[in-house]
């Protein structure tokens, strides 16, 4: 299974009140992230509950730009009995649209056990995954284990986080109304069937949840292609009017407008890219 590149960041504290060690790793072809160490204020002391575990989805942020999408998960476990060390393992699962289930994301930094210092009463771990693909749903499966001084595992547990849904944030370009009128200087008799120039207008809408970058609009009159016009970009919910000057369209012919004919804009659907009307 091919997974879009994403970046994984993790922050963990082996003991309550310890400094936070933050590091980052990349998967796929994402840009390398920088590792850094920073200090964190000591939280209020907490009393461990033997064998307690907790998993949470702390943050889920959708965005039209992949680099700005992220999910943050955290896990916590308390010591029990003769535990000497505690370990936590995060696995990230992803479900694509129309998929029957979740599939594991394989990448450096995932699926690895992280172990506490000896004698720690509460062990916490946090993971932040960025550059998520969309549309998709993510969740974390977290495994816990308690080990004795000899290394023998004396207890195991696992839990699943809430889902982080990343909706489709792509644009949806659509052709609206196609209008026409006599071009300036075309004379009073300019119009269909006269052989004189006509000014054609094409409405273009972005009905998707995300913005569209620059794209062209193609236009044909009775099968004759006019020079394409460019649109610098279109925010979600906005529209633009593009104009063309060309020959009149006679009876029995048609006008056709196509947005983004080269397919350069990522869209949720291309069902409304082209519109044809009779002259």
N, C-alpha and C positions, 0 to 999 in steps of 0.2 A: 504493500500500500504506500502511495506517495503522499507525504505530508508537506504542506507549504512550510517554508523556512519560518522559524520563530525563535525568539530569544527567551532564555530562561534565567531568572534572577532568584536568588534565595537569600533569606536572612534568618539566622538561627541563634538562639540563646541557650546554652547548655544549662545554666542555672538562673534562677530569678535574681536579678540584680547584676548579672554579668554583662560585659560589653557585648555588642552585637557585631558579629562578623558577617559582612555582606560580600557575596561574590557573584559573578555572572559567567554564563557559558552560552555558546550559540549552537544552534542546530541548523542543518541544511546549509544554505548559502548566505545566511544573515550576516551582517557586519559584526566583527568581534566586539564583545563588550569588555569593559574595563573592570578589573577586580579592585576593591577598595576595602579598607577597614575603617570603621567609625565607632564612636562611643555612643551609648544610649543611656538615658536616665534610668535609674533603678526603679522598677515598679514596686508597689506595695507588697510586702510579704504575703504569701498565700500558704494555706495549710493543705498539704497533699491529701487526696482521698485515695486510699489504696486501690490500685488497678484501674483508676478512672482514665478514660480516653475522650478526646473531643476533636472534631474536625469541622471546619467552617469555610465557607466561601466569603472572604472578607470584602472582595470588590470584584465587580464585573463591568468592564467599560467598553461598550461598542463605539465604533467610530467609522466614518467613511474611509479613512486612511488606515491601512493595515498596521503601520508602525505605531499608531496610537491606540490600538486595541489591546487590552490586557485583562488578565484574571489573576486574583491573588487568593491563595489558599493558605490555611494555617492548621496545624495539628499540635496536640498537647497530650502528654501522658504523665501519670503519677507512678511512683515506685510502689512495689508490693513485696511483702515478705522478705526473702533473702536476696533481693535484686541488687546486683552490683553495677550493671550498666543497662541502659534502655536505648532502643533503636527505633527509628522511624524511616519508612520508605514511602515515597510518593510515586504514584503512577498516574499519568495524565491520559484520559480517554477522550476521544473525539467521535462525534456522530455527524456525518454529512447529510445533506438533504436526501430524502428518499432511501436512506440506508436503514436496514432492519435493526441495527444495534450499534453499540459503541465499539470502537477499535482503539487499541493502545497506540499511543504516540511514542515511537522509539527515537531517542535522542540522548546525547551526552548529558549527564546530570539528572536524568530521570531513571526510575527503576533501580536506584542504588540505596543501600542502607546507610544511614547517618547515625552515628553512635554517640551517646553522651559521655561525659567524663565519669569516672568511678564515683559512686556514692551520691549522685545527683538525685534530689527528691522529685523535681518536676522538670521535664524535658519538653521544650517547645521548638517548633520548626515552622518556618513560613516560606512559601514559594510564590514568586510572581512570574507569570508567563506572558510575554508580550508578542506583538506581531502575529496575532491570531488570524486565521483565515475565516472568511465569512461568505455565505451563511454556514454556520456550524454550531454545535452545542458541545461544550466541554464540561468535564467533571473530573475530580480527583478521587482515586482510590488510595487510601492510606492504610498501611500495615504497621502494626506495632509488635515489638517483642521485648520481653524482659529476660535478662541473662544473669546467671549466678557468677560468682568469682571464677569458677572453673570454665566458664564459657558456655555451659549448658543452658539452653533456652528453657525457662521454667513456665513461660506463659506467652500466648499469642493472641492477637485481636486484629480486627480490621474494621474500617468504616468508609462510607462514601459521602462525598460532599454534595451540596446542592448543585444544580446545573447552572452553568454560565452560558447563556444564549447570545450568540453573536448574529444578529439579523443581517439580511442582505442590505448593504449600504450603497449599492451601485445605482447609477442613474437609469432612467427609463425615458429615452427620447421618443417623441411622437410627432408626426406631422398633423397639424390642425387644418384650418381652412386654407384653401387656395383661391386667391382672388385675382382679378384682372381689370385693367382700365387702360384707356388710351395713354400712351407715353407722351411726355412733354414734347411739344413740337410735332406730334404725330398728325395734327390736323383734325378738323371736326369729323371727318369721315373715318378716322382710325378705328379699328375694331375687328372682330372676327370676320374673316373672309374678305377683307379689304386689301390685304397684302402690306399693310402699314404696321409700324412697331407698336407693341403692346407692353405695358408694364404689368408684370405678374408679381403677386405677393404670396409668400408662404409663411404660415405660422408654425413655429417649432416650440414644443413644450418639453419640459423635463418633469415627468410625473413620478420619478423614483425618489427614494429616500436619500440619495447621495448626489453630489455635484457632478457635472459633466465637464471634462476638459475641452480643449479646442476641437472642433470638428467642421466638416464641410457639409454643404447641402447641394445635392445634384438636382437638376431640373431638365425635363425634356418637353418639347412642344411638338406634338404630332410625330414623335419618334426622333426629333432633332434635338441633340443635346446642346444645352447652353453652357457657358462657362460656369463652373461651380463657384458658389459663394461660401465664405468662411465665417464661422461664429467663434469668437474668442473663448467661449465657455458659457455654461448655463447652470446656475445654482438650482437646487431642488425647489420645485414649486414655481419657478420662473418661466417666462416664455420670451421669444424673440420673433421679429418679423424680418424675413429676408426677401429682397427684391431682385427680380431678373427682368431684363429687357430683351424681347425677342419677337419673332414674327407672330402674326395673328394665327389663331387656331381655328380651322374651319370645321363645319359640321361633319360629324362622323369620325373626327379625330379625338385625341385625348391629351391631357396634361398629366405629368407624373413627377412627383417630388420624393426625394429619398434623403433622409438624414444619415450622416456618418456612413457614406457608401463604402469606405475602406475598413470599417469595423474597428476603428482605433479607440472607441470609448467602451469601457466595460459596462455592460448593461444587464439589468435583471431579465429583460426579454427584448427581442427585436421585432415583436409582433406588430408594432406600429411605426416601423422605420420608413415604410413606403406607402404613399397614397396616390391613387389614380382617379381622375375625374373626367367626365366627358366634356367636350367643348360645347 
